[in-house]
Amino acid sequence: MRREESPRQEVLTWADVDALIDQLLPQMVGSFDSLVMITRGGIIPGGLIAEALNIKHILTAAVEFPAEDAPRLLAWPTFLQFPEEELTRGRRVLIVDDVWTHGRHIMTVRGRVEASGARVETAVLHYKPAASLFPHHKPTYFAAVTDAYIVYPWEIDRRLRPSRVMTPESF
């Protein structure tokens, strides 16, 4: 029996994220009426894109799937948070997440936003086509294609770092 190798890991800096955003922005033509950030990974890239494109109507969607040991294709999501249909109906909406690995989160959000009558486009920093459960779909916009396990700067465990208390004397 052949033992599987661990996926290659790539730890990004804030400068790396900035460069990825710079790759995404020129791809986006025209203006968006709304932006939906998928929590938690899409919050930072979504905020950066919204600021750069001057999108003021910003919404969030939180979707949870059962544990990894559940059958992937039979798992029904739970929507922990989702914008009301009236907030997306008839709008051009950009849905943002950090990475498209299996595609379940972004495709689930996409389907529900499209059902409201919105024109939907999707954006991620990293696209992993080899792991995708949606072979006939891909993000509308992506900055990089990879097979690596990506660690974004906002995912670094801050509890492991020593912290110091700031006092007025520190300044």
Backbone as CSV, one residue per row, in Angstrom:
resi,resn,N_x,N_y,N_z,CA_x,CA_y,CA_z,C_x,C_y,C_z
1,MET,0.846,-1.174,0.000,0.000,0.000,0.000,0.894,1.241,0.000
2,ARG,0.599,2.181,-0.889,1.391,3.412,-1.020,0.881,4.451,-0.037
3,ARG,1.775,5.041,0.712,1.410,6.070,1.673,1.326,7.418,0.967
4,GLU,0.219,8.144,1.206,0.059,9.450,0.576,0.975,10.469,1.222
5,GLU,1.542,11.323,0.380,2.381,12.384,0.888,1.515,13.521,1.402
6,SER,2.030,14.236,2.388,1.329,15.411,2.900,1.322,16.476,1.820
7,PRO,0.236,17.248,1.749,0.233,18.312,0.748,1.285,19.366,1.081
8,ARG,1.794,19.944,0.040,2.761,21.034,0.203,2.064,22.187,0.905
9,GLN,2.738,22.810,1.854,2.156,23.922,2.588,2.819,25.227,2.174
10,GLU,2.014,26.253,2.017,2.508,27.567,1.642,1.983,28.581,2.659
11,VAL,2.884,29.224,3.384,2.513,30.229,4.379,2.696,31.598,3.741
12,LEU,1.594,32.355,3.669,1.619,33.652,2.995,1.835,34.797,3.977
13,THR,2.407,35.851,3.467,2.566,37.090,4.220,1.476,38.066,3.770
14,TRP,1.377,39.185,4.469,0.427,40.222,4.048,0.827,40.781,2.684
15,ALA,2.120,40.845,2.410,2.579,41.311,1.092,2.134,40.341,-0.002
16,ASP,2.147,39.038,0.285,1.661,38.042,-0.678,0.178,38.239,-0.968
17,VAL,-0.589,38.503,0.068,-2.028,38.733,-0.102,-2.257,39.986,-0.943
18,ASP,-1.498,41.028,-0.659,-1.602,42.267,-1.428,-1.321,42.002,-2.910
19,ALA,-0.309,41.198,-3.201,0.026,40.861,-4.590,-1.104,40.051,-5.243
20,LEU,-1.739,39.155,-4.495,-2.852,38.373,-5.033,-4.046,39.275,-5.346
21,ILE,-4.332,40.216,-4.474,-5.413,41.173,-4.723,-5.100,41.977,-5.987
22,ASP,-3.835,42.356,-6.138,-3.421,43.081,-7.348,-3.598,42.241,-8.610
23,GLN,-3.539,40.916,-8.499,-3.808,40.026,-9.640,-5.306,39.956,-9.954
24,LEU,-6.130,40.017,-8.915,-7.583,39.898,-9.095,-8.223,41.147,-9.687
25,LEU,-7.868,42.294,-9.158,-8.573,43.531,-9.495,-8.652,43.836,-10.991
26,PRO,-7.569,43.699,-11.759,-7.673,44.010,-13.187,-8.616,43.078,-13.957
27,GLN,-8.904,41.911,-13.407,-9.816,40.966,-14.067,-11.273,41.413,-13.972
28,MET,-11.591,42.208,-12.974,-12.975,42.587,-12.677,-13.361,43.823,-13.476
29,VAL,-14.236,43.608,-14.449,-14.657,44.684,-15.338,-16.039,45.172,-14.925
30,GLY,-16.236,46.467,-14.959,-17.525,47.036,-14.583,-17.650,47.150,-13.081
31,SER,-18.830,47.540,-12.663,-19.034,47.738,-11.230,-20.009,46.706,-10.680
32,PHE,-19.853,46.431,-9.409,-20.729,45.499,-8.702,-21.656,46.304,-7.804
33,ASP,-22.891,45.839,-7.680,-23.849,46.489,-6.800,-23.648,46.067,-5.354
34,SER,-23.212,44.818,-5.168,-23.058,44.260,-3.826,-21.894,43.281,-3.799
35,LEU,-21.384,43.064,-2.593,-20.346,42.072,-2.384,-20.774,41.214,-1.201
36,VAL,-20.718,39.898,-1.368,-21.022,38.959,-0.288,-19.722,38.268,0.087
37,MET,-19.319,38.452,1.347,-18.111,37.816,1.861,-18.524,36.529,2.576
38,ILE,-17.874,35.426,2.251,-18.134,34.172,2.952,-17.241,34.141,4.175
39,THR,-17.874,34.006,5.339,-17.095,33.991,6.573,-16.443,32.636,6.743
40,ARG,-15.346,32.594,7.347,-14.477,33.619,7.843,-13.421,33.972,6.830
41,GLY,-13.059,33.051,5.964,-11.952,33.270,5.034,-12.128,34.403,4.055
42,GLY,-13.358,34.716,3.683,-13.593,35.756,2.693,-13.669,37.160,3.248
43,ILE,-13.611,37.308,4.567,-13.773,38.629,5.158,-12.648,39.579,4.758
44,ILE,-11.426,39.155,4.891,-10.308,40.065,4.583,-10.174,40.308,3.081
45,PRO,-10.122,39.265,2.232,-10.051,39.578,0.799,-11.274,40.350,0.323
46,GLY,-12.448,40.041,0.864,-13.658,40.760,0.487,-13.583,42.230,0.858
47,GLY,-13.075,42.512,2.043,-12.923,43.901,2.464,-11.934,44.656,1.606
48,LEU,-10.835,44.007,1.256,-9.829,44.648,0.401,-10.391,44.934,-0.993
49,ILE,-11.136,43.983,-1.538,-11.733,44.164,-2.863,-12.807,45.245,-2.822
50,ALA,-13.640,45.222,-1.773,-14.698,46.234,-1.649,-14.110,47.634,-1.573
51,GLU,-13.040,47.785,-0.831,-12.383,49.092,-0.716,-11.796,49.518,-2.059
52,ALA,-11.104,48.611,-2.727,-10.457,48.948,-3.998,-11.468,49.284,-5.092
53,LEU,-12.615,48.589,-5.095,-13.618,48.795,-6.135,-14.748,49.740,-5.701
54,ASN,-14.606,50.282,-4.500,-15.586,51.224,-3.956,-16.994,50.617,-3.895
55,ILE,-17.059,49.346,-3.468,-18.353,48.677,-3.284,-18.814,48.985,-1.866
56,LYS,-19.967,49.596,-1.743,-20.447,50.024,-0.431,-21.489,49.083,0.173
57,HIS,-22.130,48.291,-0.648,-23.171,47.375,-0.182,-22.514,46.018,0.079
58,ILE,-22.112,45.793,1.338,-21.335,44.605,1.709,-22.151,43.726,2.644
59,LEU,-22.221,42.447,2.294,-23.009,41.484,3.047,-22.132,40.292,3.427
60,THR,-22.603,39.482,4.371,-21.861,38.279,4.755,-22.762,37.054,4.689
61,ALA,-22.131,35.929,4.412,-22.811,34.638,4.416,-21.937,33.653,5.183
62,ALA,-22.550,32.917,6.083,-21.837,31.888,6.843,-22.530,30.555,6.588
63,VAL,-21.768,29.602,6.074,-22.291,28.288,5.721,-21.448,27.244,6.423
64,GLU,-22.120,26.252,6.982,-21.396,25.179,7.672,-21.841,23.841,7.103
65,PHE,-20.870,22.985,6.849,-21.156,21.628,6.401,-20.826,20.669,7.539
66,PRO,-21.429,19.470,7.530,-21.096,18.484,8.554,-19.603,18.146,8.528
67,ALA,-19.157,17.503,9.563,-17.750,17.130,9.708,-17.215,16.444,8.458
68,GLU,-15.901,16.512,8.278,-15.224,15.946,7.103,-15.510,14.460,6.896
69,ASP,-15.837,13.722,7.971,-16.055,12.289,7.808,-17.453,11.974,7.252
70,ALA,-18.298,12.992,7.122,-19.624,12.785,6.511,-19.461,12.668,4.996
71,PRO,-20.366,11.940,4.330,-20.268,11.826,2.864,-20.353,13.210,2.213
72,ARG,-19.353,13.556,1.430,-19.246,14.896,0.845,-20.437,15.307,0.010
73,LEU,-20.856,14.446,-0.878,-21.878,14.846,-1.829,-23.291,14.805,-1.257
74,LEU,-23.472,14.160,-0.113,-24.795,14.052,0.479,-24.992,15.031,1.630
75,ALA,-23.995,15.795,1.958,-24.060,16.687,3.110,-24.878,17.935,2.794
76,TRP,-25.860,18.249,3.648,-26.656,19.458,3.491,-26.045,20.546,4.350
77,PRO,-25.909,21.741,3.815,-25.310,22.820,4.589,-26.301,23.437,5.571
78,THR,-25.747,24.063,6.571,-26.521,24.883,7.490,-26.107,26.319,7.236
79,PHE,-27.076,27.187,7.001,-26.785,28.604,6.808,-26.848,29.276,8.179
80,LEU,-25.695,29.650,8.695,-25.629,30.296,9.996,-25.990,31.769,9.891
81,GLN,-25.719,32.335,8.739,-26.010,33.744,8.479,-26.134,33.897,6.971
82,PHE,-27.151,34.646,6.527,-27.311,34.837,5.093,-28.133,36.093,4.841
83,PRO,-27.754,36.863,3.802,-28.519,38.080,3.512,-29.934,37.763,3.020
84,GLU,-30.869,38.623,3.392,-32.250,38.484,2.911,-32.268,38.648,1.386
85,GLU,-33.190,37.965,0.727,-33.281,38.005,-0.736,-33.408,39.422,-1.280
86,GLU,-34.127,40.274,-0.568,-34.338,41.645,-1.041,-33.019,42.408,-1.185
87,LEU,-32.004,41.997,-0.451,-30.720,42.695,-0.478,-29.865,42.342,-1.696
88,THR,-30.217,41.252,-2.397,-29.429,40.846,-3.564,-30.252,40.793,-4.860
89,ARG,-31.555,40.759,-4.736,-32.432,40.609,-5.906,-32.149,41.679,-6.961
90,GLY,-31.902,41.225,-8.202,-31.704,42.129,-9.321,-30.361,42.842,-9.346
91,ARG,-29.475,42.504,-8.450,-28.170,43.173,-8.364,-27.072,42.341,-9.019
92,ARG,-26.003,43.008,-9.388,-24.782,42.313,-9.812,-23.967,42.109,-8.541
93,VAL,-23.797,40.861,-8.143,-23.211,40.518,-6.847,-21.898,39.767,-7.045
94,LEU,-20.878,40.198,-6.314,-19.596,39.503,-6.281,-19.511,38.732,-4.974
95,ILE,-19.325,37.427,-5.065,-19.167,36.580,-3.878,-17.688,36.290,-3.726
96,VAL,-17.142,36.530,-2.516,-15.705,36.420,-2.283,-15.409,35.433,-1.154
97,ASP,-14.425,34.572,-1.396,-13.867,33.687,-0.370,-12.360,33.664,-0.570
98,ASP,-11.643,33.101,0.384,-10.189,33.072,0.243,-9.722,31.993,-0.715
99,VAL,-10.318,30.794,-0.625,-9.844,29.679,-1.439,-11.027,28.822,-1.902
100,TRP,-10.933,28.311,-3.114,-11.880,27.333,-3.639,-11.132,26.011,-3.616
101,THR,-11.400,25.209,-2.589,-10.791,23.886,-2.518,-11.770,22.889,-3.132
102,HIS,-12.812,22.560,-2.395,-13.835,21.653,-2.919,-14.926,22.427,-3.655
103,GLY,-15.074,23.698,-3.323,-16.069,24.540,-3.969,-17.436,24.519,-3.308
104,ARG,-17.583,23.740,-2.248,-18.904,23.590,-1.625,-19.445,24.900,-1.063
105,HIS,-18.630,25.640,-0.336,-19.123,26.867,0.304,-19.534,27.914,-0.732
106,ILE,-18.639,28.203,-1.651,-18.923,29.275,-2.603,-20.048,28.889,-3.568
107,MET,-20.124,27.628,-3.972,-21.197,27.204,-4.875,-22.554,27.183,-4.159
108,THR,-22.556,26.855,-2.885,-23.795,26.879,-2.109,-24.306,28.309,-1.957
109,VAL,-23.389,29.219,-1.618,-23.764,30.626,-1.491,-24.195,31.163,-2.854
110,ARG,-23.452,30.821,-3.882,-23.785,31.270,-5.235,-25.200,30.856,-5.626
111,GLY,-25.515,29.580,-5.402,-26.835,29.079,-5.762,-27.954,29.806,-5.050
112,ARG,-27.752,30.067,-3.791,-28.807,30.746,-3.021,-28.943,32.214,-3.437
113,VAL,-27.828,32.887,-3.718,-27.897,34.277,-4.172,-28.521,34.349,-5.567
114,GLU,-28.150,33.415,-6.450,-28.754,33.369,-7.792,-30.255,33.132,-7.713
115,ALA,-30.683,32.334,-6.757,-32.111,32.054,-6.594,-32.896,33.316,-6.240
116,SER,-32.212,34.326,-5.717,-32.880,35.591,-5.389,-33.053,36.466,-6.625
117,GLY,-32.475,36.046,-7.751,-32.575,36.828,-8.976,-31.376,37.718,-9.224
118,ALA,-30.287,37.480,-8.511,-29.066,38.273,-8.694,-28.232,37.720,-9.844
119,ARG,-27.415,38.595,-10.424,-26.397,38.189,-11.398,-25.113,38.019,-10.584
120,VAL,-24.612,36.792,-10.534,-23.540,36.447,-9.599,-22.225,36.164,-10.301
121,GLU,-21.150,36.678,-9.713,-19.786,36.341,-10.097,-19.047,35.989,-8.813
122,THR,-17.995,35.174,-8.941,-17.277,34.717,-7.754,-15.797,35.047,-7.870
123,ALA,-15.163,35.261,-6.709,-13.733,35.567,-6.683,-13.079,34.896,-5.485
124,VAL,-11.906,34.332,-5.727,-11.093,33.737,-4.667,-9.638,34.094,-4.910
125,LEU,-8.858,34.024,-3.856,-7.419,34.233,-4.020,-6.785,33.001,-4.665
126,HIS,-7.167,31.803,-4.184,-6.590,30.549,-4.689,-7.676,29.596,-5.164
127,TYR,-7.418,28.993,-6.302,-8.313,27.997,-6.892,-7.565,26.675,-6.965
128,LYS,-8.202,25.603,-6.454,-7.612,24.266,-6.463,-8.473,23.339,-7.328
129,PRO,-8.273,23.370,-8.647,-9.144,22.583,-9.533,-9.077,21.081,-9.282
130,ALA,-7.939,20.563,-8.867,-7.807,19.117,-8.660,-8.667,18.622,-7.506
131,ALA,-8.977,19.485,-6.535,-9.771,19.086,-5.376,-11.249,19.426,-5.522
132,SER,-11.613,20.172,-6.555,-12.976,20.667,-6.708,-13.986,19.547,-6.922
133,LEU,-15.123,19.695,-6.271,-16.240,18.764,-6.468,-17.133,19.205,-7.623
134,PHE,-16.782,20.325,-8.262,-17.581,20.908,-9.340,-16.715,21.035,-10.592
135,PRO,-16.495,19.937,-11.299,-15.575,19.956,-12.437,-16.009,20.865,-13.583
136,HIS,-17.291,21.207,-13.659,-17.773,22.053,-14.750,-17.918,23.519,-14.328
137,HIS,-17.432,23.843,-13.142,-17.497,25.216,-12.637,-16.139,25.607,-12.085
138,LYS,-15.893,26.890,-12.097,-14.701,27.442,-11.473,-15.025,28.878,-11.079
139,PRO,-14.188,29.494,-10.248,-14.461,30.884,-9.883,-14.385,31.783,-11.112
140,THR,-15.193,32.830,-11.122,-15.145,33.798,-12.213,-13.775,34.465,-12.234
141,TYR,-13.272,34.788,-11.045,-11.971,35.450,-10.901,-11.147,34.703,-9.856
142,PHE,-9.885,34.463,-10.162,-8.968,33.881,-9.177,-7.571,34.398,-9.464
143,ALA,-6.798,34.533,-8.396,-5.459,35.098,-8.533,-4.408,34.031,-8.818
144,ALA,-4.595,32.820,-8.274,-3.587,31.773,-8.445,-4.246,30.396,-8.429
145,VAL,-3.633,29.470,-9.144,-4.036,28.065,-9.138,-2.983,27.323,-8.332
146,THR,-3.417,26.437,-7.444,-2.465,25.735,-6.595,-3.010,24.374,-6.190
147,ASP,-2.118,23.547,-5.670,-2.523,22.307,-5.019,-2.013,22.302,-3.584
148,ALA,-1.405,23.397,-3.169,-0.813,23.500,-1.834,-1.869,23.798,-0.777
149,TYR,-1.534,23.459,0.452,-2.341,23.869,1.594,-1.889,25.291,1.921
150,ILE,-2.793,26.249,1.802,-2.449,27.653,1.977,-2.760,28.094,3.400
151,VAL,-1.799,28.769,4.014,-1.999,29.375,5.336,-1.926,30.879,5.127
152,TYR,-3.072,31.531,5.308,-3.140,32.980,5.147,-2.682,33.659,6.429
153,PRO,-2.221,34.908,6.333,-1.708,35.580,7.535,-2.752,35.727,8.635
154,TRP,-4.033,35.775,8.283,-5.069,35.901,9.301,-5.401,34.570,9.969
155,GLU,-4.804,33.482,9.485,-5.050,32.166,10.080,-3.969,31.751,11.081
156,ILE,-2.937,32.527,11.192,-1.856,32.182,12.108,-2.396,32.256,13.520
157,ASP,-2.125,31.234,14.302,-2.675,31.139,15.658,-2.026,32.165,16.570
158,ARG,-2.731,33.202,16.844,-2.220,34.292,17.671,-2.098,33.886,19.140
159,ARG,-2.774,32.841,19.557,-2.667,32.390,20.950,-1.292,31.820,21.252
160,LEU,-0.569,31.401,20.214,0.756,30.826,20.425,1.842,31.886,20.531
161,ARG,1.516,33.108,20.147,2.501,34.184,20.209,2.457,34.869,21.566
162,PRO,3.612,35.242,22.069,3.583,36.003,23.330,2.981,37.384,23.060
163,SER,2.256,37.885,24.028,1.690,39.221,23.878,2.174,40.087,25.025
164,ARG,2.144,41.376,24.782,2.552,42.259,25.862,1.440,43.262,26.116
165,VAL,1.317,43.642,27.357,0.290,44.594,27.743,0.806,45.982,27.438
166,MET,-0.029,46.749,26.758,0.326,48.133,26.433,-0.123,49.036,27.578
167,THR,0.770,49.838,28.046,0.453,50.826,29.085,0.789,52.194,28.543
168,PRO,0.284,53.250,29.171,0.623,54.608,28.686,2.134,54.849,28.643
169,GLU,2.866,54.182,29.514,4.311,54.341,29.545,4.997,53.699,28.334
170,SER,4.307,52.767,27.661,4.868,52.063,26.509,5.033,52.975,25.300
171,PHE,4.266,54.044,25.277,4.264,54.913,24.099,5.338,55.889,24.157
